[in-house]
Amino acid sequence: MSGYEGGNPSPSEHAGLLSRWKSFGKEFGALATDTVKAMVYSVQQDTLLESKTPSPQRVHRSASLSSIHVVEQPSPGHADNPADSQPPRNSSIARSLSRQPRRSSSPTKRASDQPNVIGTPFATSQTYPSTSGLSSHNSTTSLNGAPTSRRQQTGSNGTARGYKHREHIYAKAHKANVRAETQKSKEEMQRTIYTIKRNSGYTSNFTDFQSLLAFQAKLERLDRRDAFSPSSSMIDLHTKERESSPRRHSYSDTDDMDFLRRAFDRAKATLNEPRPPRPFQPTLEQLRISQQLKDEDIEQLLRPKLVPPTPLSPKDDVQVDILLKKKGIISKYAREQVSDADLSRLRPGQWLNDEIINFYGAMVLGRFDDGKENPPKQKTNGMQILNLHYFSTFFWPKLKEGYEKGRLAKWTKKVDIFSKDVVLIPVNHSNAHWTSAAINFRRKRIESYDSMGTRRAAVFKALRAYIDAEHRNKKNEPFDFTGWQDYSIEEPQQENGYDCGVFTCQFLQGLSRGDEVIRFTQKDMPALRRRMIWEIGNAKLRDEP
């Protein structure tokens, strides 16, 4: 061996030999791997690349182990050794290796320009075509012979592309059938509830009953949403306050079905209630008639018969039609005005807006101002003019914000509400329902009138807090609620989802006249709508009840 002079090697020489043997082992493993690849894929490569012209590559013959390599990129640290090159043992291996397609997009140097490197491994992974003719995916094999995952598709730019999940071909038809069955079940349940209500005294048609059910369901959802809203003490003071604006909320069919089931259970429960006992019928006919007359007299004394609203005369009814055809500003009163678009809301089946209710409230307040200048000597048509004050529809949203935050002290800068007989307040609940409220100082009670029969507790609580805060601001002492009560009666109920605004205006009208009983019901709503059109068009309230 050249360079060996005998004797034991030094530690540095021993370490050098060990390093060289380790390097030789690594090169031998890489060489064996490349040889196996060439032998396995040579047949398939010959078939796939017959029509292609392979790029010329030099095959280097290595003296050690008679191995064959295709030089892609030279590894640093190696040098040519012409003495170690020898002819290859297998020419087919060289031919198959020379036919391997180049995967690199950047041009590489020819093998003839590279130095002859012994045992130089491939610098990049070699890609071979798939062994299965049925698969359209490419399989990439790394240097160690382990192919990468073939289940993942790749796009033109080489990025992974996931599989597309398509909807079942009958999915749309199935969803349509489910919606149709749900709608059919809802209508059947509504029909059943409507039949039970008709037997219990309901008088309106099925369309109005459907609107009533939808309106009740909406109010119930609003109550449930407000019930679970956080209290003011739980609000983060660092967050910006959001301006309250009316929003639409979407709800699923399950909520509607749950509401219908509850409504059905309530209607069905009324059938199980015990029937009222039949009136006692004496054997003598004269005794029966005498007793009946006495009962009617007593009933008349306790509960006077309702006097229905006076209908319009034919002349005034024609004027209503003329007012509905006018365009632009229809009428003005004090600071309020009503346009043709606002007046059209008094047509049947329409909700009333703030302009109509505030205009009507301004006329109610103006009647007191006129009566203060020319007070009547006695009641006219049973009407008593009260010393009242009217808050507009914008008062209630400010009251919900709080007395200080809503700056409610400025609302009564020129008015002393504690000197009034009654204070009238229209209330809008969540921009979905109108009710009436009153602070009756004459009778020491806080009153609430709701045509749906709900939402009283929140009104009573808010008005009590307002009275106390207003008294502390104006009188510098807390208000004395001794003898005060929260008052409500069994007022007439609406039988649809759009007449709540008309009920509210008529409640305010009756309170301003000091009526002891309510004179109207659901059947009077069409006539009252036309009467309100006449009153707004003439900017004058009618004196007859």
matplotlib code that plots the C-alpha trace (Angstrom):
import matplotlib.pyplot as plt

x = [0.0, 1.4, 2.4, 2.6, 6.0, 5.2, 4.6, 1.4, -0.6, -0.8, -4.2, -4.7, -4.1, -6.4, -9.2, -8.6, -9.0, -12.2, -13.7, -12.8, -14.4, -17.6, -17.7, -17.3, -20.2, -22.5, -21.5, -21.9, -25.5, -26.4, -24.9, -26.8, -30.1, -29.6, -28.7, -31.9, -34.0, -32.5, -33.1, -36.7, -37.9, -35.8, -38.4, -41.3, -39.1, -38.2, -41.9, -43.0, -40.1, -39.9, -41.2, -38.9, -35.4, -33.4, -30.9, -27.3, -25.7, -22.3, -22.1, -19.0, -17.4, -16.1, -13.3, -14.7, -17.7, -18.1, -21.0, -22.7, -23.9, -25.7, -24.1, -26.9, -24.9, -21.4, -21.0, -18.5, -15.3, -14.7, -12.2, -11.7, -9.7, -9.1, -7.3, -10.4, -12.7, -13.4, -16.0, -19.5, -20.6, -24.2, -24.8, -28.6, -28.4, -26.5, -28.9, -31.9, -30.3, -29.6, -33.3, -34.5, -36.4, -35.1, -37.5, -35.6, -37.0, -33.5, -31.0, -28.1, -24.6, -24.0, -22.4, -19.4, -18.6, -18.7, -15.7, -15.7, -16.9, -16.8, -19.9, -21.6, -25.2, -28.2, -28.6, -32.4, -35.2, -35.9, -39.5, -40.6, -43.9, -46.6, -46.5, -50.3, -51.7, -55.1, -53.9, -53.7, -51.5, -47.7, -45.8, -42.6, -39.8, -37.2, -33.6, -34.3, -36.8, -39.9, -42.6, -44.6, -48.4, -50.3, -53.8, -53.3, -54.0, -51.8, -52.7, -50.8, -48.8, -47.8, -50.1, -52.2, -55.8, -58.5, -61.3, -64.7, -67.6, -70.8, -74.4, -76.5, -78.6, -81.8, -80.8, -82.7, -85.8, -85.6, -85.3, -88.3, -90.4, -89.4, -90.4, -93.7, -94.5, -93.5, -95.7, -98.6, -98.3, -98.3, -101.4, -103.2, -102.3, -103.4, -106.7, -107.2, -106.4, -108.7, -111.5, -111.1, -110.9, -114.1, -115.9, -114.7, -116.0, -113.3, -115.1, -112.5, -111.6, -108.7, -106.4, -106.6, -106.1, -102.9, -101.6, -102.5, -100.5, -97.5, -97.7, -97.9, -95.0, -92.9, -93.7, -92.9, -89.5, -88.8, -89.6, -87.4, -84.5, -84.9, -85.1, -81.7, -80.0, -77.3, -78.0, -76.5, -74.1, -72.6, -71.6, -67.9, -67.3, -64.3, -66.3, -68.0, -71.7, -73.7, -76.5, -79.8, -81.4, -84.3, -83.1, -84.7, -84.1, -84.3, -85.8, -86.1, -89.2, -88.6, -89.4, -92.7, -93.7, -92.9, -95.0, -97.9, -97.7, -97.8, -100.8, -102.5, -102.0, -103.4, -106.4, -107.0, -106.8, -109.8, -111.9, -111.1, -112.2, -115.5, -118.5, -120.3, -123.4, -126.7, -128.8, -131.5, -134.8, -137.9, -140.9, -143.0, -142.5, -143.4, -140.9, -138.2, -139.0, -139.1, -135.7, -134.2, -135.3, -133.8, -130.5, -130.4, -131.1, -128.2, -125.9, -126.7, -125.9, -122.6, -121.4, -123.1, -123.6, -120.9, -121.8, -120.2, -118.3, -120.5, -120.2, -119.3, -122.1, -122.3, -120.8, -117.8, -117.3, -117.0, -114.5, -112.4, -112.1, -111.1, -108.3, -106.9, -106.5, -104.6, -100.8, -98.1, -98.6, -102.2, -102.4, -100.4, -101.0, -98.6, -95.2, -96.6, -97.5, -98.8, -98.1, -100.1, -97.7, -98.4, -102.2, -102.3, -101.2, -104.7, -106.0, -107.1, -104.4, -101.6, -99.4, -99.3, -96.1, -94.7, -96.1, -99.7, -99.6, -97.7, -100.1, -103.1, -101.4, -100.8, -104.5, -105.4, -103.0, -104.4, -107.9, -106.9, -105.1, -108.3, -110.4, -108.1, -108.8, -112.5, -113.5, -117.0, -119.4, -120.4, -119.5, -120.3, -121.5, -120.2, -116.7, -114.6, -111.6, -108.6, -105.4, -103.1, -99.7, -98.6, -95.2, -94.3, -93.4, -89.7, -90.0, -90.1, -86.7, -85.0, -86.6, -85.2, -81.7, -82.1, -83.1, -79.7, -78.4, -81.6, -81.5, -85.2, -85.0, -85.1, -88.4, -90.2, -88.2, -91.4, -93.9, -94.6, -96.1, -96.9, -99.6, -101.3, -104.3, -102.8, -99.7, -100.2, -97.3, -97.4, -95.0, -93.3, -92.0, -88.9, -90.2, -92.9, -95.9, -97.8, -99.3, -100.5, -99.4, -100.6, -99.4, -102.7, -101.9, -105.6, -106.3, -102.7, -102.0, -99.8, -101.9, -101.0, -103.3, -102.2, -104.4, -102.3, -102.7, -98.9, -95.8, -97.2, -94.5, -91.7, -93.9, -94.8, -91.2, -89.9, -92.5, -92.1, -88.3, -89.0, -91.5, -89.0, -86.1, -88.2, -89.4, -85.8, -84.7, -87.5, -88.5, -85.2, -86.7, -87.9, -91.4, -94.0, -95.7, -98.0, -101.4, -100.2, -101.0, -100.2, -103.5, -104.7, -108.1, -109.4, -109.3, -110.6, -108.0, -107.0, -107.7, -105.0, -101.4, -101.8, -104.4, -102.3, -101.6, -105.3, -106.0, -103.2, -104.7, -108.2, -106.9, -105.2, -108.3, -110.5, -108.0, -108.0, -111.8, -111.9, -113.9, -114.6, -115.2, -113.7, -116.2, -114.7, -113.8, -112.1, -115.2, -115.0, -111.5, -112.5, -114.8, -112.3, -109.6, -111.8, -112.7, -109.1, -108.5, -111.2, -109.8, -106.3, -107.3, -109.3, -106.8, -109.7, -111.0, -114.7, -116.7, -119.1, -117.9]
y = [0.0, 3.3, 5.6, 2.8, 2.5, -0.1, 0.2, 1.0, 3.9, 7.1, 8.1, 10.8, 8.2, 5.8, 8.4, 9.3, 5.7, 5.3, 8.4, 7.2, 3.8, 5.5, 7.7, 4.6, 2.8, 5.7, 5.9, 2.1, 2.3, 5.2, 3.3, 0.1, 2.1, 3.8, 0.5, -1.2, 1.7, 1.5, -2.3, -2.1, 0.8, 0.2, -1.8, 0.6, 3.6, 2.0, 1.7, 5.2, 7.0, 5.3, 8.5, 10.8, 11.7, 11.2, 13.9, 12.7, 12.0, 10.6, 7.3, 7.1, 3.9, 3.4, 1.0, 0.4, -2.0, -1.5, 0.9, 3.3, 6.8, 9.6, 12.9, 15.5, 17.9, 17.5, 17.2, 19.5, 18.0, 15.3, 15.4, 13.4, 10.2, 8.8, 5.8, 4.5, 4.5, 1.2, 0.0, -0.7, -4.3, -3.8, -1.5, -1.8, -0.1, 2.8, 3.0, 3.1, 5.7, 7.9, 7.9, 9.2, 12.5, 15.7, 17.1, 20.3, 23.4, 25.0, 23.9, 21.8, 21.2, 18.3, 15.2, 15.6, 19.0, 17.5, 15.9, 12.1, 11.6, 8.2, 7.3, 10.8, 10.4, 12.1, 15.7, 15.7, 13.1, 11.1, 10.9, 7.7, 7.0, 5.0, 1.3, 1.1, 2.1, 2.9, 5.6, 9.2, 10.4, 10.6, 8.9, 10.6, 8.4, 9.8, 8.7, 6.0, 4.4, 5.3, 6.7, 9.7, 9.7, 9.1, 9.8, 13.6, 15.4, 18.2, 21.2, 22.7, 24.9, 21.9, 22.9, 20.3, 20.2, 18.5, 16.4, 18.1, 16.9, 17.0, 17.0, 14.0, 14.0, 13.7, 16.2, 19.2, 17.1, 15.7, 19.3, 20.5, 17.5, 18.3, 22.0, 21.0, 18.5, 21.1, 23.7, 21.3, 20.3, 24.0, 24.7, 21.7, 22.7, 26.3, 25.0, 22.9, 25.8, 28.1, 25.6, 25.4, 29.2, 29.6, 27.3, 29.5, 32.8, 33.9, 35.9, 36.8, 34.8, 32.3, 34.8, 37.2, 34.3, 33.3, 36.9, 36.8, 33.6, 35.0, 38.2, 36.3, 34.1, 37.2, 38.9, 35.7, 35.5, 39.1, 38.5, 35.5, 37.4, 40.3, 38.0, 36.5, 39.8, 40.8, 43.4, 46.8, 45.8, 43.1, 45.4, 46.0, 49.7, 49.6, 48.5, 51.1, 51.4, 50.2, 52.3, 50.5, 50.1, 48.0, 44.7, 41.7, 38.4, 35.2, 32.1, 28.5, 26.5, 24.6, 27.7, 28.2, 24.6, 24.8, 27.9, 26.2, 23.2, 25.4, 27.4, 24.1, 22.8, 26.1, 25.9, 22.3, 22.9, 25.3, 22.3, 20.5, 23.3, 22.8, 24.3, 27.1, 25.9, 26.4, 29.2, 28.0, 27.9, 27.9, 26.1, 29.2, 31.2, 34.5, 34.0, 33.3, 36.5, 38.6, 37.3, 37.9, 41.5, 42.1, 40.6, 42.9, 46.0, 45.0, 44.4, 47.8, 49.5, 47.6, 47.5, 50.0, 48.8, 49.9, 52.8, 52.0, 54.8, 57.0, 56.3, 59.0, 60.7, 60.0, 63.5, 62.9, 59.4, 60.9, 63.4, 60.5, 59.0, 62.5, 62.7, 59.3, 60.5, 63.7, 63.9, 65.6, 67.1, 66.4, 68.2, 70.1, 70.6, 72.3, 70.8, 67.7, 67.0, 64.1, 63.2, 61.1, 58.1, 58.4, 58.7, 55.6, 53.6, 54.1, 51.9, 48.4, 45.9, 48.5, 49.3, 52.8, 54.8, 57.4, 60.3, 59.2, 58.5, 61.7, 63.7, 62.2, 62.8, 66.4, 66.8, 65.2, 67.7, 70.6, 69.9, 70.4, 73.7, 74.9, 73.9, 75.7, 78.9, 78.4, 75.9, 74.3, 74.7, 71.0, 67.8, 67.6, 64.2, 62.7, 64.0, 65.6, 67.6, 66.7, 68.6, 66.3, 66.2, 64.0, 62.6, 61.7, 58.2, 59.1, 59.4, 55.6, 54.8, 57.5, 56.2, 52.8, 54.3, 55.8, 59.2, 60.7, 59.1, 59.9, 63.5, 63.3, 66.4, 68.6, 67.0, 68.7, 71.9, 74.0, 71.5, 70.3, 66.8, 66.6, 69.3, 67.3, 65.0, 62.4, 62.0, 60.0, 57.9, 55.7, 52.8, 50.9, 47.5, 46.4, 48.2, 45.5, 46.4, 49.6, 49.9, 52.8, 53.9, 56.6, 58.2, 59.0, 61.5, 62.0, 58.4, 57.5, 54.7, 53.7, 52.4, 50.1, 49.2, 46.5, 45.0, 41.8, 41.5, 41.3, 43.5, 45.2, 44.5, 46.3, 49.4, 49.7, 49.3, 51.9, 54.5, 54.2, 54.8, 57.8, 59.4, 59.1, 60.4, 63.3, 64.2, 64.2, 66.4, 69.0, 68.8, 67.7, 64.8, 61.2, 60.6, 59.2, 56.2, 55.7, 54.6, 54.1, 50.9, 49.3, 49.3, 47.3, 46.1, 43.4, 45.7, 44.5, 42.4, 42.6, 39.6, 40.2, 41.4, 45.0, 46.9, 47.6, 51.2, 52.0, 50.4, 52.6, 55.9, 55.0, 54.2, 57.6, 59.3, 57.6, 58.5, 62.1, 62.3, 60.7, 57.7, 55.1, 52.3, 51.4, 51.9, 50.0, 46.4, 44.7, 45.0, 48.8, 49.0, 49.6, 52.4, 53.9, 53.9, 56.0, 58.3, 58.9, 59.8, 62.4, 63.8, 64.0, 65.5, 68.2, 68.6, 68.2, 65.5, 64.8, 65.5, 62.5, 59.3]
z = [0.0, -1.0, 1.8, 4.4, 6.0, 8.7, 12.3, 14.3, 12.9, 14.9, 16.4, 13.8, 11.0, 12.7, 12.9, 9.2, 8.2, 10.2, 8.6, 5.1, 5.8, 7.1, 4.0, 1.8, 3.6, 3.0, -0.7, -1.0, 0.4, -2.0, -4.9, -4.1, -3.8, -7.2, -8.8, -7.5, -8.8, -12.2, -12.4, -11.2, -13.4, -16.5, -18.3, -17.7, -18.6, -21.9, -22.7, -21.7, -23.3, -26.7, -28.5, -26.6, -27.2, -24.0, -23.1, -23.3, -20.0, -19.3, -17.5, -15.2, -14.6, -11.1, -10.3, -6.8, -6.8, -10.6, -9.9, -12.4, -11.6, -13.5, -12.4, -11.7, -9.5, -8.1, -4.4, -2.9, -1.4, -4.1, -6.9, -10.1, -10.0, -13.5, -12.1, -10.4, -13.5, -15.3, -17.9, -16.5, -16.0, -17.1, -20.1, -19.8, -16.4, -18.0, -20.9, -18.5, -16.4, -19.4, -20.2, -16.9, -17.5, -15.7, -13.2, -12.5, -14.3, -14.2, -16.8, -15.4, -16.8, -19.0, -17.5, -19.9, -18.3, -14.7, -13.0, -12.7, -9.1, -7.4, -5.4, -5.8, -4.6, -6.4, -5.2, -5.6, -5.4, -8.6, -9.9, -11.6, -13.3, -11.6, -12.0, -12.4, -15.8, -14.3, -11.9, -13.2, -10.3, -10.2, -7.4, -6.2, -4.8, -2.5, -2.3, 0.3, -2.1, -0.1, -2.3, -1.1, -0.6, -3.9, -2.5, -2.6, -5.9, -7.0, -9.1, -12.1, -9.7, -7.5, -4.5, -2.8, -3.9, -1.7, -2.9, -3.7, -1.6, -3.7, -2.5, -2.9, -6.1, -4.1, -1.3, -2.8, -3.4, 0.2, 1.6, -0.4, 0.8, 4.4, 4.0, 2.4, 5.2, 7.9, 6.3, 6.0, 9.7, 10.7, 8.7, 10.2, 13.7, 13.0, 11.7, 14.8, 17.2, 15.1, 15.5, 19.2, 19.4, 17.3, 19.7, 22.6, 21.1, 18.5, 15.8, 13.1, 10.0, 9.7, 7.9, 10.8, 13.2, 11.4, 11.7, 15.4, 15.9, 14.1, 16.1, 19.4, 18.4, 17.5, 20.9, 22.7, 21.0, 21.8, 25.5, 25.6, 23.9, 26.3, 29.3, 28.6, 27.8, 30.3, 32.9, 32.9, 35.8, 33.6, 30.7, 30.0, 30.5, 28.1, 25.1, 22.9, 23.3, 20.3, 19.0, 19.3, 15.9, 14.8, 13.4, 11.9, 13.6, 11.8, 13.5, 12.5, 11.8, 15.0, 17.0, 15.1, 15.7, 19.4, 19.7, 17.9, 20.1, 23.2, 21.7, 20.9, 24.5, 25.9, 23.6, 24.3, 28.1, 27.8, 26.7, 29.9, 32.1, 33.9, 32.2, 34.0, 35.9, 34.1, 35.5, 37.9, 36.2, 38.5, 37.6, 37.4, 34.2, 35.8, 38.6, 36.0, 34.0, 37.2, 38.3, 34.9, 34.9, 38.3, 37.1, 34.1, 36.3, 38.7, 35.7, 34.3, 37.5, 38.0, 34.4, 32.1, 28.6, 26.2, 23.9, 20.6, 18.8, 16.8, 13.0, 10.5, 8.6, 4.9, 4.2, 6.4, 5.0, 1.5, 2.8, 4.1, 0.6, -0.7, 2.0, 1.0, -2.6, -1.7, -2.1, -0.2, 3.3, 4.4, 7.7, 10.3, 14.0, 16.5, 15.7, 14.0, 10.4, 8.4, 4.7, 2.3, 3.0, 6.7, 6.3, 4.1, 7.2, 8.5, 5.7, 6.8, 7.7, 8.2, 11.2, 12.5, 12.7, 15.0, 12.9, 13.2, 16.9, 17.7, 15.6, 17.5, 20.8, 19.9, 19.2, 22.6, 24.3, 22.3, 23.3, 27.0, 26.1, 24.3, 27.2, 29.6, 27.8, 27.5, 30.2, 29.8, 32.6, 32.6, 30.9, 27.2, 26.0, 29.2, 28.5, 31.2, 30.2, 32.4, 33.2, 31.3, 29.6, 26.7, 26.0, 22.4, 21.2, 21.6, 25.4, 26.1, 24.3, 26.3, 29.5, 28.9, 28.7, 32.2, 33.6, 33.6, 30.4, 28.5, 29.8, 30.7, 33.0, 29.9, 28.8, 31.7, 31.9, 31.4, 32.7, 36.3, 35.8, 39.5, 39.0, 36.3, 36.6, 34.2, 32.0, 28.8, 27.4, 24.2, 24.5, 21.7, 22.6, 20.6, 17.5, 17.2, 19.4, 20.6, 24.1, 26.2, 29.7, 32.1, 35.3, 37.0, 39.8, 40.5, 41.4, 42.6, 40.2, 37.3, 34.5, 31.5, 28.6, 26.2, 23.5, 23.7, 27.5, 28.3, 29.1, 32.2, 34.8, 32.8, 32.2, 35.9, 37.0, 34.5, 35.3, 39.1, 38.7, 36.4, 38.9, 41.8, 39.7, 38.4, 41.9, 43.2, 40.4, 40.6, 44.3, 45.8, 47.8, 47.0, 45.9, 48.4, 46.8, 49.7, 48.4, 44.8, 42.9, 39.6, 37.7, 34.7, 33.5, 31.2, 28.2, 24.7, 22.9, 19.3, 17.0, 14.4, 14.2, 13.0, 15.0, 18.1, 17.1, 16.7, 20.1, 21.6, 20.2, 21.4, 24.9, 25.0, 23.7, 26.4, 29.2, 28.2, 28.4, 31.8, 30.5, 33.2, 30.7, 27.3, 24.5, 21.6, 20.7, 17.8, 15.6, 15.8, 14.3, 10.7, 11.6, 14.0, 11.3, 9.0, 12.0, 12.7, 9.0, 9.3, 12.6, 11.3, 8.0, 9.8, 12.7, 15.2, 17.5, 17.3, 20.4, 20.2, 21.8]

ax = plt.figure().add_subplot(projection="3d")
ax.plot(x, y, z, "-o")
ax.set_aspect("equal")
plt.show()
